[in-house]
């Protein structure tokens, strides 16, 4: 009985620790010193950030804009003079994003 209790407590603690690690984007909308808004260029090599597009539970909700990408989650796609270079991947992303039409930002 005691062994089962200890196992249960350890599994709850490990699960809680994994939930805390799952939050990759800070409340300041930064990831490892990179701001997650602005002019964004899609690259195939040497990205600042590896991104996976998901449909639920994203680290960041992204709204594509044509001008003024001046707040968290607003991305203006460009070919030059980018603030952030991203590479879209299917596995081992740095962060996950979901495209939205309203209320971009950290979940």
C-alpha positions in Angstrom: 0.0 0.0 0.0 2.8 2.4 0.9 4.6 1.7 -2.4 1.5 2.5 -4.4 1.1 5.8 -2.5 4.7 6.8 -3.2 4.3 5.8 -6.9 1.1 7.9 -7.2 2.8 10.9 -5.6 5.8 10.7 -7.8 3.7 10.4 -11.0 1.7 13.4 -10.0 4.8 15.5 -9.3 6.4 14.4 -12.6 3.2 15.3 -14.5 3.1 18.7 -12.8 6.7 19.4 -13.7 6.1 18.5 -17.4 3.1 20.9 -17.4 5.4 23.7 -16.2 8.0 23.0 -18.8 5.3 22.9 -21.5 5.0 26.7 -21.3 7.7 27.8 -23.7 6.7 31.4 -24.4 7.0 33.8 -21.5 4.3 36.2 -20.5 6.5 39.0 -22.1 5.9 37.3 -25.5 9.6 36.3 -25.8 11.3 33.0 -26.4 15.0 32.8 -25.5 15.4 36.5 -26.0 13.6 36.7 -29.3 10.4 38.8 -29.5 7.5 37.0 -31.0 6.0 39.8 -33.1 7.1 41.9 -36.0 8.4 41.2 -39.5 8.9 37.5 -40.1 10.7 35.7 -42.8 10.2 32.0 -43.5 13.6 30.2 -44.1 14.7 26.6 -44.7 18.0 26.8 -42.9 19.5 28.7 -39.9 16.2 29.9 -38.4 15.9 31.9 -35.2 13.0 29.7 -34.3 11.6 26.3 -35.3 7.8 26.5 -35.4 5.1 23.9 -35.7 1.5 24.9 -36.6 -1.1 23.2 -34.5 -4.9 23.5 -34.2 -5.2 23.3 -30.4 -3.1 24.2 -27.3 -0.5 26.4 -29.0 2.3 28.2 -27.2 1.4 31.3 -29.2 -1.7 32.5 -31.2 -0.5 34.3 -34.4 -2.4 36.8 -36.5 -1.0 37.6 -39.9 -1.2 41.3 -40.6 -0.3 43.5 -43.6 1.1 46.4 -41.5 1.9 47.4 -37.9 3.0 44.1 -36.4 3.5 45.9 -33.1 2.1 43.6 -30.4 2.4 40.0 -29.2 1.5 37.4 -31.9 1.1 39.8 -34.8 3.3 38.7 -37.7 3.9 40.5 -41.0 5.4 38.1 -43.5 8.3 39.6 -45.4 11.2 38.6 -47.7 13.8 41.1 -46.4 14.6 43.1 -43.3 13.0 40.6 -41.0 12.9 40.8 -37.2 12.6 37.1 -36.9 13.4 34.1 -39.1 11.3 31.0 -38.7 11.4 27.5 -40.1 8.2 25.4 -40.1 8.8 21.9 -38.9 6.7 18.8 -38.2 8.8 17.6 -35.3 11.0 19.0 -32.5 9.7 22.6 -32.7 10.9 25.3 -30.4 7.3 26.6 -30.1 3.9 25.8 -31.5 1.6 28.3 -33.0 -2.0 28.5 -34.1 -3.2 31.0 -36.7 -6.1 33.1 -35.5 -8.1 36.1 -36.9 -8.6 37.7 -33.5 -6.9 37.9 -30.1 -3.3 37.0 -31.0 -0.8 36.4 -28.2 0.2 34.0 -25.5 -2.4 31.5 -24.4 
